[in-house]
Amino acid sequence: MARRKKEPKSVHRENIAAAASKLFMEKGITATSMNEIAKIAGYSKATLYVYFENKEEIIGFLVLDSMKFA
């Protein structure tokens, strides 16, 4: 995997969350794995865990993000 330019943490979290959201809509939360999220987002699984502790944290991020526009 190519090295990424130095970007703010928020950019990476948004990229990961967007990939997760897409997969959650297609497959459901339970059926979506961290491996799949990593693949769609273009990150390694290890990198995913740098930005999110687990899938539940990604879900929380998405829920809070959706409340910004409510």
Secondary structure, DSSP 8 states (H G I E B T S, - for coil): --------HHHHHHHHHHHHHHHHHHH-TTT--HHHHHHHHT--HHHHHHH-SSHHHHHHHHHHHHHTT-
